[in-house]
Amino acid sequence: MKEYDYLIVGSGLFGAIFAYEANKRGKKCLVIDKRNHIAGNIYCKEVEGINVHEYGAHIFHTSNKEVWDYINSFTEFNRYTNSPVAIYKDELYNMPFNMNTFNKLWGVKTPAEAKGKIAEQLAESNIAEPKNLEEQAIKLVGRDIYEKLVKGYTEKQWGTRATELPAFIIKRLPVRFTYDNNYFNDKYQGIPLGGYTKIIEKMLEGIEVRLNTDFFKNREELEGLADKIVFTGMIDEFYDYKFGTLEYRSLKFEHEILNEENYQGNAVVNYTEYEVPYTRIIEHKHFEYGTQPKTVITREYPAKWNKGDEPYYPINNEKNNEIYNKYKELADKESNIIFGGRLAEYKYYDMHNVIEQALRCVEKEL
């Protein structure tokens, strides 16, 4: 008999939900994390009475009532609506691209005028079948919006020229012909009162958690502790990169406490010029309508990923997907290892996707 039923590698959303559900069913779990805190990338740290999203803005949104009810069973959510603004040089525009954006750019007032303007710019560009991200974006929103609000931001984000990026990356670009600044179309949206860490704390209550514990440094010993492993780390690392290394984009965060009450008037402001090295500034207090005397801002810099760096965005191009499929074949044959979450499935998941996947996994396993 082994000491634990499950060893769960990673205390982010996927790992924490699995641990919570397994524990509820009488299973004994050990959760480990190589960081010095729980909650993975949704970790919030209190600074000056403000819940700071340490690894970038996390705004919860879903249209799935089951997922919404589930996450609300751990804490109450406020009514925060994601309405970012974008700055290009000294001009300020509303996001997502909507009638407010079109009015500011072209002085148009009706949806018909805005569509006419986009159609006019598309006709000038002679694009029938978009071959890359640049052409896809121009087809969706015209050249003006592409040049000012898409090009620089995207090239910073991916570290590659837009003409070298695949068209599919931007197919989901939200374009609205209404005066609505709500970025998401989902029915449910908000930020947990008191931050995300509180949710993970509740999930892991009564479960043994070991922080600063690197699975790969003590692999043999840790694997020997449990009947099954739930792995939420990088799948290629799990298999010692035998088919090659999967690629990611990374991020660097620069946090700053400012001695003023309100720095930018909005939680998220995107900087779309290529010459500005960061993609956005986050002012955390606006997520929870804070009135603290000070404020905390975070500049978010996209970065090239190298082994050992924190991986954030999988680069799901043909080459990487081929490598991933080889690892997935191995993973599918495992009888006592469960792979779950963004890194283990090499997929860009939003939080609601991770919850859906975790609950589905629990159902299948338990």
N, C-alpha and C positions, 0 to 999 in steps of 0.2 A: 504493500500500500504506500503510495506516495503521499507526501505531506499536504499537497493541494490538488484540487480538481483542475484548476486552471491557473496558468501563469499568464498574466496579461501584460504585454510589452507596450507601454505607452498609456499615459493617463489623460489623453485628449477625449473628445466626445465619444468616439467609437469604443475605445477601451473602457471608459467610465460607464457607459450604458451597458455594455456587456457584463461588466463586473457587478453592477447594481442588479441587473435582472437575474444573473446566475446566483448571486448571494441571496436574493429574495426566494429562490427555489431551493435554498439549503445547500448550495455548492460552496466549497471553500476556495477563495480566490486570493492570489497574491498579485498586486499591481506594482510594476516597476517603471521608473522613468529616469532617463539619463540627466534630465534637467534638475534644477534645485527647487522646482515647484510643480504642482499638478496643473491640469487643464490644457496642456499643449499650447496651440497657437491662439486659443480663446482666453488665455490667462489675462486677468485684469489685476493691476496693482494699485493700491490706494496711495495717491500722492496729493498732499494738500487738500484732503477730503474729496478728491476727484478720482473716479475709477478710470485708470489709464489702460487702454487696450495696447498692451506691450508689443504685440506683433501685428499691428495694423488694425484698421477699422473693421469691426465685425457687427454687421447689422442683420438681425434675424428677420427672415421673410419666408413665407410659405403659403401655398393655397391648400395644403393638406391639413384638414381639421384634426385628424388623428395625431399628426406630428405636433401641431400647435397645442393641442390639449395635453399631450405628453410632456412637452417641455415646460408648459405652464403649471404642471403639477409640482414642479420643484421650486418655482418662484413666480412672482407676478411680473408681467412685462408692462412697460409704459407704452405710449402711443407714438413713439418716435417714427417719423417718416423720412426716408432718405431723399434729400433734395440737394445734391451737390451743386456747386457752381464751378465754372472753369475760368481761368484767367489766361488770356493770350496777350502778351506784351502788357498794355495797360487797359485792355478791354475785358469786361466781365460778362460771361454768358451763363444762361441757365442750362442745366443738364437734367434729364436726358434731352436730346435735341427735340424741341417742341416749338409751339407758336411764339413763345417768349424769345427763344433763340433766333428764330427766323425774323421776327420783328426787329430785333436789335441789329441783325446783320444786314437785312435788305429793306427794312421799313414796311414790309408786307403786314397786312392785318387779317387776312382770311386764309383758310386752308387751301382754297383754290389758287390764290396768288403764290403761296409757298410752294405748292406742288408744281406750279407753272415754272417757277424759278429753278427748282431742282431739275425739271425736265429739260429746260433750256440749257443748263450746264452739262447735263448728261449728253444731249445731242451734240454739243460742241466737242465732247471728249471722244466720240466714236467708239464707245465700249459696248460690245454686244455680250460676249461671254467673259466675265472677269477672270483674269489669269493669276492675279495676286491680290494681296490685301489692299493696296492702293486703288486698284481698279474697282474692287468690290465696294470700297467705301465711297468712291466717287459715284458709283451707280446708286447707292442708297441715299446719299445726302448732298451730292453735288460737290464741285471743286472747292468752293469757298469754305464750307464747313470742314471738309477734309484737310485743307491746308492749315486752317487756324486751330482746329480742335481735335483732330484725329492724328495727323501725321507725326508731329513731334512727340506726343504722349506715347503713342504706340511704339515708335522707334526706341524711345528710352526704355519702355517696359520690357521689350523683347531683345534689346541690344542688337537689332538688325534693321536694315533699311526696309521700309514698307513694301517696296517692289520685290523683295526677296522672301516675304512672308506669305504663307498660303491664304487664299481668300476666305476659307471657312472660319478663321479666327474671329472675323468681324461680322459674320452673318447674323448674329443675334443683337447687333447694335440697335438699342431702342430709339425709334423715331416716332414722334407723336404729332398729329396735327390738331392738338388741343392746347389750351393754356394750362397745362398740368405739369408741375415740377416734381411729381412723385416718381422716383427712378424705377421702382418695382411695380409690377402690375398685380402682385400677389394680394390675396384677400387679407392675410394676417401679416403684421409687421410691428417690430418694436425692439426695445433694448431691455434686458432684465434689470429690475431695480436692484441696485447694489452690485451690478457687474456679473460676468459669466463665471468667475471662480466659485462663487457661492453655490451655483448649480452643481458643479463638479464635486464640491465639498459634500453636498447632500447626497449625491450618488454614491460617494465612496465612504460614507459614514459606516463605521463598524467593519471595514475591510482593511486588511493589512496593505500598507503602501510603503515602498522603499524608494526614496528619491536618490539622486546622484548615483544611480545604478545603471551602468552600461551593459546591456544584454551581451554585446559582443566581447566584452572584456572578461566576462565570467560565464560564457555560454554553456559550457559542459555542466558546471555546477547548477546553474539556474534551470536548464532543461531537465535535470534530474529531479527537480522538486515537484513537478506537476504531471498529471496524466495527459493534459492537453495544453497547447500554447495558443494564445490569441495574439497575433503579431500585427502591429499597426505601423511598423517602420518601413524603410525602403526595401522592396522585394528583391532588388538586385544585390543589395548588401547581405540579405539573408542567405542568398545562394552564392556568396563570395564572388559576385560579379563574373560568374563563369561564362555568361553569354555576352558580356560587355556591360559598360556603365550606362544607365539611363540618364538623360540630361534634364536639368531643371533651370529655372531662373531663380535667383535668390533676391533677398531684400536686406537693406540695412536701415536701421531706425535711429533717428537722432532726437532724443526727448529733451525738452527745455521747459523749465518753470519760469513764467513771466510774472513780473510784479504788476499786473494789470488785470482788470476783471474780464475783459472781453477783447480778444486779439483780432479775430476775423469775422465774427458774427455768424458763423456757420460751422458745423462739425467737420465737413469735408470740403476742401477747396483744391481743385486740380490745377496744375500748372502745365499747360500744353505746349509751350515752346521747348524745342530741343535744347536750347542753350541753358535753360534752368535745369540743374542736375537732378532735382527731386521731381517726382510725379505729383505728389500732393502734400498738403499740410493738414493734419487732423487736429482739431481742438476738442479735446475729449469731454469737457464739461457740457457741451451742447447736446451730447447723446442723452443726458439725463436732466436737461434744463437747469443746470447748476447755477448758483448765485454766489459761489465762493469768491473771496476778495482777490485771489490769484487765479492764474490759468496755466494749463499744461498743454504744450503743442508738440507734435511729432512730425518731423520731416521724413518722408519715405523715399528712399533711394533704391531704384532697381539695381541689381548687381549680377555680374557673371557668377555662375555657380561652379565651385570646385569641390572635389571630395573633401568632406569635413565641414563644409559650410551648411547652413540651414537651407533645406530645399523647400521652395514655396509653390512654384508653378511648374507642373510637368510640361515638357515640350513635346506635345503629342503629334509629332510629324511621322511620316511613313517609316523612317529609319528607326526611331525610338519605339514605335508601336510594334514593329516586327520583333525587336529585342524583348519587349514586354511580353508578347504572346508566347515566347519560348519559356520565360519564367512562369507564366500563368499555367502552361501545360504541366510543369513540375508541381506547382501549387495545387492544382486540381487533383493530383494523385495522392496528396498527403492525407493520411487518415487522422492524425492527431494534431494538425496545425491548421488554424483558421486565420486567413489573411483578410484584413478589413481596413477601410479608411483611405484617404487620399494617396498616401505614399505606397501602401501595400497593393493598391489597385491601380496605381499610376494614372490617376484621373483627377481632373479639377472638380472637386465637390464643394458645393455650398454647405452650410451647417445643416439645413433641412434634409439635404441628400444623405449626409452622414448618418443622421438620426434614422431615416428610412432604412438605409442599408443595415445599420446596427440592429434595429428591431426585427428586420427580416432574417438576419443571421441568427438572432436569439431564438426566433420561432423555429427555424430549421434545426438548430442545435439542441434546444432544450424543450 
